[in-house]
Every structure is written in C-alpha cells, then in structure tokens.
Amino acid sequence: MKRPDTLSLQTRLQHTGSDPFDPETGTAAVGLPPKRSSTVRFADLAALDRAYQRRRAGERAITYGRSGMDTHRALEDVFTQLEGGAHTVLAPSGLAAITLAFLGLMGAGDHALVADNVYGPLRHLDDTLLKKLGMTLEYFDPTRPDDLAAKLRPDTKLVYAESPGSLLLQMTDIPALAQVAKAKGVPLVVDNTWGSGYIYQPLALGADVSVVAGTKYVAGHSDLMLGAVVSRDLAMGQRLGAMQYALGYALGADDAWLALRGVRTLPVRMAEHARSALRVCEFLASRPETASIYHPAWPQDAGHALWQRDCTGSNGMLSVSLKLDRAAGRRFVDALRLFGIGFSWGGYESLVQWVEPDGLAPHAYAQAARGLTVVRLHVGLEAVDDLVADLAQALDQAAG
C-alpha cells in the first residue's frame, strides 16, 4: 500500500479525521461521533500545566471547550489536508473567517489592498468595523498585478483576493499577485471558497493564507455555517489562532460533525456539479438571449487558460448576462421552478441570484455590459435535463 502522504486527496479525505481505535476494545466508529463540551476537567494541576505547555509550544492542546474538542480537531485536519497547509483555525461562518484573517494580521493604522471583485459582505465589514478600528482598505483591479504594485504602501500589511471573483467568476493570477506581495514582504490572503481546496489550492500557488466558507461545498447540504482559515506557515497560523481565542469564536460540535460527514462526498459531488454546469453552459450558449457566460471551465471564458493552468476541476457556479431588460430579467428569475432564489451555493440544490449592476466591480461591470440582466446560477444535483428544461421555459416566459 502507498504511504499516506502519497495517496490522492480523494482517498485522504475518506480517512482523515477518522475515529481512532479504542485501545481496550480495539473498535472504532466508522464516523467520528460529535463530542460536545463547554468545560474541560483535568486530573490534577500537573495535567493542566502540561496542557498549557503544549499550547505555548503551538500544539492544539485543549484547555477549555470553546476552542473545540476531538470533532473540531478532526475537521481542522481535514481543512489542512484540503488546502495543503500547516495550520487551520475554525470559525462559525465564512464571514467570521474573513474577519479573523483581517484582525489577526492587521492592527490600528494598517493598510490593506483588496481585490475589488471579492465577496460583497467584506465591504460591509470594512464600513462597519475595520474603519472604526483605524484600518484602511483600498481596492485594486485583480486582473492587473501592476495595479496592485502601484498601490502598495509602506504601511500595507495585507493583500486580499478571491479567485474566481465573487459574481462574474473571473480567474485571478494568484502567482502573479503573490510575486508582487512577496517582494514587499506582505502576506497574501485568498478566499478559496469556490475551490474549497479540492479543485484549487492557493497556498500551492504562493498565497500565505486561504480562507474557506465551509458552509458551501465542504458541508454540501446547506444545513450549517462554517469558516476556516488555513495558513501555509505554522507561526502565522498560531498568530491567527491567538486572535480566534481572543475573539471567543466557537463552532458547535454538531456543525463540525456535519461538515466532517459532508466532506466525505465532496469529490463525487464536485464532479457532478461540474458536469452539469458545463451542460447548462452549452444550453445557454445555444439561446439567442445569452450575451456572455462566466464560468472558468467553459472554453470561451476569459479566464479559461488560467483555470486550465491552476485548477484540477470545476464546480456548479456560473453567471450569465442575458439580452433582457430589467422587467424581462425579473420575469425570467420568477419563472424558474427548480432554481430557488438565494444568496448561498455549494449545497445539493440549484439556486439563482439576481445581480445588481452596482454590486459588480468597475471592470466587471464593463464586462457584463449595461442594459443586460446578470444572474448567478448554482447548478445543483438535480437531473441536468430537468434543469435545462426549467431554464428554457423561464427564458420563453421572459421573452413573452
């Protein structure tokens, strides 16, 4: 048999975080049971001392239940495997993980450069919290590494990007951004919720930290909230872990257990989402209402070459601009029966999101073109023929 470190990621995901065998009975549960706790007891003060010594050494010793128990440690191991990192810190949501990255790596008076096509709530975080803490966020065009280089300042402490971008799924040249950031000694943080480690690994491309909303593809069933911050460097991971502890972030044991259960099927789910999404792209390309399709795995997508270079697969996310005015666009969305209207994605179900033009980055808005309807689709695990038929009847109703 191969050594564990030479096994494929698909195989490792089935075994990482498994329940260890009981040394007395020689048995173990197939699925690691959830272990809940708020208070941790110690046999004696010497045991408490050893736990604190391990924590100071950077180990994940348990001293209080807020930092999690065995179930949480297993999920941390899974994220570390997925992202190819050295250290993982869990958070109670994807946005909480983003917040942790900024607060853990920046201080009052620091400056950060943020790609302008990132997850929208980050701007809300900036306006409502980071500005109050004396942090300055400035936005750059991620399609132009020279724009990043021109905006770097002596007080820049963080570069933050997302690949693909949040609404039009533009691939970002992470190695190029990493080269610019590294030249100035600035850490690069990448939102990798789209790839979730399985089809895309920013840390291997030069990023220092990868942020993942496990709510999406890792969990896969739209029944929990979860975030993770994975560091390539152990020392940076410990720094983020200290901030997690200070913020009091706690993830419920049930959510951690559900994520462990969900990730076992990530490889087969992701592959099915990807196949169906390409079929939907083919259908949309055949319709006269379609202006542009935004999906990195689609050969006509502007970022297809970067996707081929940096990714090992795709998923069910795509956006499309339609030659429909606002009223017709709204008729299209309301006419869909199998695509629920919602902001999330990554679960088993298909979803549609109406995209307001002011929610797009300036260069992305130019790409999408004025006067068109832009929607983001998550292609779920329903039979793709049924999804295509649903899109067809909705387009017909919109035109009518």
Steps between C-alpha positions, in 0.01 A plus 500: 500500500616857433627719783221730630677811367502358146131411487269714288305778671177318419620198700640706787166677543336167578744424783617830649326578827381144556408365843810338658478143628428457868819348649297268727226375267681536168188656344419837347197668350504534122398865532662699780219579750450865596660585833346794684650691789504840665716418801810281495607316817861420588618204707737721697692829476789323329265402216385862473863616492579256220202625298618860526856400411371328187297808405804725542693262273238547231318170547121477497466406867151533647470726803140620458212376290465821298803406291337167414541134578584188297237567232641846438858371486394246238340772287812717533702206368262469204537867404877479537502204260265670254702820480846349534573724797677478834235632741121548503280719715121451492237773512120497531441633145685594184475870581630431850803332339558808283472723807749281683751530217486881501505544877769236543739648244431874529500764771382857549646730235581218259411501130368207294454457127189305404396369158189690394307186393495334843206374703265795551460481881871574536423860403236508774760367746731780388236770549361378830806366685842531338476877446401543866814310599718739299568261211497622141385278213574605143373308199699394194429336164603132541527455123800741509790407731654836407203673668582310819868594475417868448276515809728322749607731783752474784209444741334230286473192721267279296401421142161329465357338187238249392533261209277470311333832579174496687237583236650466152747226598808666348810288556783686675867442429590415859870425427534847345336671799709289738820610327406868539399458867801286590741760358373739768470241775120529513291185563246400234165368621266332248133414536489143369136417564447427127777239490470389864844341476384208290518659153716805579782556749613865534769410755678291236478800264676737741229623738578508872148447633191339349153589631212259436129520573440137587131587491519440125661199328677346801172455688304449179152476646401860586449414865784672690719810523878457506823682420866400498826690477789285379859623517801380304728605787460358851600825675239699305244234584578532870461877473155451346418240764578750775258747341231232472536431872487872583184553292325210671408330172341163564367247250229260615598135514198402289604739222854362509364144484266582210791652309708186559214291366451728200863516394515122445284543189667822381688331212193341342275798566746748351546290187124471445448874555774570245357267233153647534627859497675444167181353359311811614766716336450311174127560519536870580747544213230369264244761606470836320437675833853421625763775474785353708566197718734526799635160606876430510465145367301625198749519208373843393547654845769770523668321789496152348878485444567591866246240608676235291836598650403527868193283565440127508124520446194722513161521672142614451549878509438714191364840410333612181413837350176493306367733231201581716400831651433525871131407479565199275792395720278498807239295312773247418612461862143479634407240236769254612358205692804286586740787574417652836578871549782520754844642573683184598629209290696177529210292628312226319235742375497736201481873573475827308619844614393823335812715461459876534742692273631711791609179670759432230856630497558785252687289243257211551207735442651597165534130418138426583387799289230752580137425434530123544370268770772322697415197713719256688398136493603217725438177313403241758468124499160476333482321164660745260236439231238628744710806578549580131126464440431735790738762360344463155144557618610798713677662204192444287283667762742791532495556123123478493 
